[in-house]
């Protein structure tokens, strides 16, 4: 559902369609009735499986209603509130909020005569969605939660001399990476955001392995000791695994419909659109050496698709390490070579050539002082 919601936001932004999302919270849904008893009673009286599944979903998580206009959303909420009253349930107006995307004004939605709060972002099923579709806030939260958990395990795990490095890496993948990359397969991430995640990843690995900057150990060596891929490769792997999973879905499933569909009677702006999930998927395929013209045939076979992605993960990191090594070599050559001199900035008194005008100005002042002392 997180992916479906993010895709719906992308489609509306791309095709200039306003979007209103109501995150509805039921009032005391867990306390008013016994959930297990309710499910058993409904099953005994012959409740259809589809209706029973709907009742379970009402008790499990926050509901989200979407509409294009305030009037449509108002009608949806009123009908849902009436349906809840038939089951002796009610909507919590305090926790129910509205997220407005593409609106220049603040829409007014009422529930039982009281206006609902309009927010810029909301935590839906553990993942933060915003009205500008940026994942910066979500990444900040993910890094914060992962850093908190990492700090709590420092004494018992990371600094424990009785645990091997392999055991620590298993704990790190289970407790830290699972928090850091929760819902990451649905992100539309830029390279700058991926570098932030990778920086946190490398900092954690260096802390676990007790490697400091004084040791002058490269990231390639750190990942080799930890036997883990980079966070960028893991993120791309998640993107492509989700893409293959959606490709194998039935055409009636919501994730597939939102990914492949378009909004009716809507037009895009002229020019290149902002980054979309499908753009990230194409970029990841190139990084993993997957043919973008024949990936659908490969993704139809789940085992072959996962094997290809696993191989591409290593290919991506190998290419990344080669690029880093080339940049490192260029930097060392540049630092070892003498700085270029410009004949235009030559000192008129001693003839020394300088690199820039400010360098020439400083040299002339020193040269003038030295000549005065000599005289």
C-alpha positions, -999 to +999 in steps of 0.1 A: +000+000+000+029+024+006+041+018-030+006+024-043+002+056-025+036+070-036+029+060-072-005+078-071+013+109-058+038+107-086+011+103-113-008+133-100+023+155-098+034+144-133+000+151-149-009+183-129-038+167-110-045+179-074-047+152-048-063+150-014-054+121+010-074+115+042-056+094+068-084+081+089-079+067+124-107+048+141-116+058+176-106+030+201-108+004+174-086-020+195-105-016+228-142-015+220-144-051+208-124-083+210-109-087+176-104-125+177-139-129+191-154-107+165-137-126+137-149-160+150-184-147+155-186-133+120-173-165+105-198-186+124-228-166+112-217-170+076-199-137+069-185-137+034-146-140+033-143-107+014-163-088+040-144-105+068-112-094+053-125-059+051-134-059+088-099-072+097-084-044+077-104-018+097-088-030+129-053-035+115-040-001+104-048+035+094-071+039+064-063+063+035-089+078+012-079+097-019-099+123-040-093+151-064-116+177-049-126+186-013-162+178-022-154+142-032-133+136-001-160+151+021-186+126+006-162+096+011-156+105+048-193+109+055-201+076+039-173+059+058-184+074+091-219+061+085-206+026+077-184+026+109-215+035+130-232+004+117-204-016+134-205+005+166-173+022+156-164+058+152-137+080+136-111+097+158-113+133+145-082+143+165-059+117+148-075+120+113-056+144+091-056+156+055-026+158+032-031+182+003-009+179-029-010+205-057-033+230-038-024+266-035-049+270-007-057+249+024-088+228+017-115+226+044-128+191+052-153+186+081-160+156+103-190+159+125-189+197+120-152+200+131-125+209+105-098+183+101-061+192+104-042+197+071-005+185+073+025+185+050+036+150+058+023+119+076+036+086+088+016+059+069+023+023+078+057+033+092+068+053+062+066+091+059+049+105+029+049+143+021+030+166-002+061+174-022+071+138-027+106+144-013+121+115+007+145+137+026+123+137+056+119+099+055+157+094+051+163+117+081+139+096+102+153+063+090+189+074+098+178+087+132+161+055+142+189+033+129+215+055+148+195+051+180+193+014+177+230+012+168+239+032+199+218+009+222+237-021+209+272-006+212+280-021+246+263-055+243+273-062+207+297-039+189+322-036+217+318-072+228+351-090+223+335-124+226+315-120+194+331-125+160+330-099+132+307-123+113+282-124+141+282-087+145+275-083+108+245-106+111+232-085+139+239-053+120+219-066+090+190-077+111+187-048+135+202-018+117+198-023+079+162-035+083+154-002+101+175+020+078+160+006+046+124+001+057+101+009+028+132+019+007+120-002-023+092+024-028+115+055-027+123+076-057+158+086-046+184+109-060+221+102-060+227+127-032+202+110-010+218+076-017+252+090-008+238+101+026+226+066+033+259+051+022+279+075+045+259+064+075+264+027+064+302+031+061+304+050+094+286+021+112+308-005+096+340+014+105+327+017+141+319-020+144+353-031+129+371-004+150+386+012+119+393+050+122+404+076+097+440+073+110+442+038+096+437+051+061+415+022+050+394+026+019+357+020+017+364-009-006+386-026+020+360-020+047+332-036+027+355-065+019+362-071+056+325-068+064+315-089+034+286-066+027+276-046-004+273-009-004+240+007+006+235+021-029+237-015-043+212-027-017+188+001-025+190-006-062+185-043-054+153-035-035+140-014-063+145-041-089+131-069-067+100-049-062+097-042-099+099-079-107+073-087-080+049-061-095+055-074-130+045-109-119+013-096-102-022-100-117-032-070-139-060-062-115-037-056-085-034-019-074+004-017-074+005-028-110-023-006-121-008+025-105+027+018-119+016+012-155-016+034-156-022+070-163-047+095-149-076+100-173-081+133-190-049+148-176-019+163-194+017+166-186+038+197-187+062+202-217+097+191-209+114+165-188+093+154-158+107+151-123+124+119-112+099+090-111+101+054-098+103+040-134+133+063-140+150+050-110+143+014-121+158+021-156+189+037-140+193+007-117+191-017-146+219+001-164+240-001-132+233-038-129+240-046-166+204-057-172+189-051-207+161-027-204+144-041-236+142-077-224+139-074-186+102-083-186+110-118-199+137-122-173+115-109-144+087-134-153+110-161-137+114-152-101+145-173-094+163-161-125+154-125-118+167-127-082+199-144-094+205-117-120+199-090-094+223-106-070+250-108-097+243-072-107+248-061-071+284-073-072+289-058-107+277-024-095+301-023-065+330-035-087+324-006-111+320+018-082+353+007-067+371+011-100+357+047-104+369+055-069+403+041-076+407+062-107+396+093-089+420+086-061+449+081-086+440+114-103+440+132-070+473+118-060+489+127-093+475+162-090+488+166-055+522+153-065+527+174-096+540+210-092+513+237-095+510+253-129+525+287-133+510+315-154+535+338-172+509+366-170+514+368-132+552+373-132+568+396-106+582+427-123+611+429-097+624+393-094+606+376-123+590+349-103+558+335-118+528+330-097+496+309-100+470+337-097+466+374-093+461+372-055+493+351-053+511+378-073+498+405-050+511+387-019+544+380-035+549+416-046+543+428-011+568+403+004+593+411-024+590+448-018+596+443+020+626+421+013+641+446-011+636+474+014+654+454+041+683+446+018+687+483+008 
